[in-house]
Amino acid sequence: MRRFDRVAIFAAAIGLGAAVLATWLSRWTTGLLAGAAGFALSYGAGLWLLAPMTQYVAFIQRLAGGDFDEEAPATGDRRFAPLAQGLEAMRLHLRAWMGQIARSAIEFEGSLQVLDLVHVMHFLRSGKRSGTLVLQRGGEMALQFWKGGEVVGALCGAASGQDAFWVPFGWERGSFKFSPRLDPTVNLSARWEMLLLSAVRRVDNPRKWGRLVPKPSTVVRRTALADHMPLRQLLTAEEWTIWSALSGEMSAADIATLLGETVHKTWHALYCFSALGLVEPVDDSVLRGFAPAVAPLERAGRVGPGETVPSRIVPGDEKPDGAAAARQPPAEEVRMPAAVPGQLRSTSPARSASPHLPAADGRNVISLDQARRRRR
């Protein structure tokens, strides 16, 4: 029963009693007046007595809703001091207990400075995970609810649904934790591709773009995943134009020059494509989701015993089948020492301890493309 109802019943009872007493002592009119006066006085007195309890009722409601961060309201009235102390002790115990439960339920955790949120979500989707992804940045916390590899709900502060889903995509710093034991809150029904695209389109920070496409000059190519998505329905007109211009291996700068657009726009579009898994950097030395890696001076290849890798490839010096050939003398070839087949060794002459020996007939010389394929 609400506080107002209880006060009204109490006041009505007092007023009725006063009316009965006044009727017994005096005339009917005097009894009515006395009853009304008694009701008003008792109602006012009840409100005055219960007024300090209002803040504690609100505090208990916050505890019931799972908010354990705000301290219990202090009071100067000695009558309510034990109540305030008891509620504060309850809050601290509940907070510690919930923290223990949350820590025991965590399956994995990490830093958003090291691993981008997009990669965390792809990991959950590929594993068809169910649970809650907790994202924190300072005092902010966002929740993503997963079921069978699909995002089914999101909460962030007072926001819910898509508004809450978009918030953490703009965070550069923070942490993530995944718990499979927390029950999901369902408030999203859109497809995975639409949800992810709607979020990354709102990211206007180039430093965030660099997590997936390190720089405008990074050369990318389409992936096989693009053949299984309804891109005409997913992409906007501008994104479709940029996607259509991406033929072969191109960078954001190349596409911008081809279309007469700004590099800023094409770079952001490639970031969105990469978030969906539609494109990938051509350079395998670039680790997706991290800061741009410094390109090595030499490639590393998987070679077998006695095989050699050319230390340099001359542009235009190619075989008819398209494979690059080794440069002929006076360039030197590096003969790799015998190794277990498939062992990864550096092809850099500066790092190789073997003497520089020319290839006898070229049969043991492999091209850079062959070294790449063996590495994969």
Protein Blocks (a to p, Z undefined) as FASTA:
>chain_A
ZZklmmmmmmmmmmmmmmmmmmmmmcfklmmmmmmmmmmmmmmmmmmmmmmmmmmmmmmm
mmmnopakbccdddfbfklmmmmmmmmmmmmmmmmmmmmmmmmmpmbdcdfklpcfklmm
mmmmmnopacdddddehjbccddddeehiafbdcehjbghjllmmmmmmpmbdcddddfk
bccddfbfbdfklmmmmmmmmpccfklmmmmmmbfklccdddfklmmccfklmpcfklmm
mmmmmgcjadfklmmmmnopafklmmmmmmmmmmnopaccfblmlcghiacddddfbdcd
dddehiacdfbdcehiacfkopacddddfbdcdddddddehiacdfbfklpcbdcdddfk
lpmpccfklmmmmmZZ
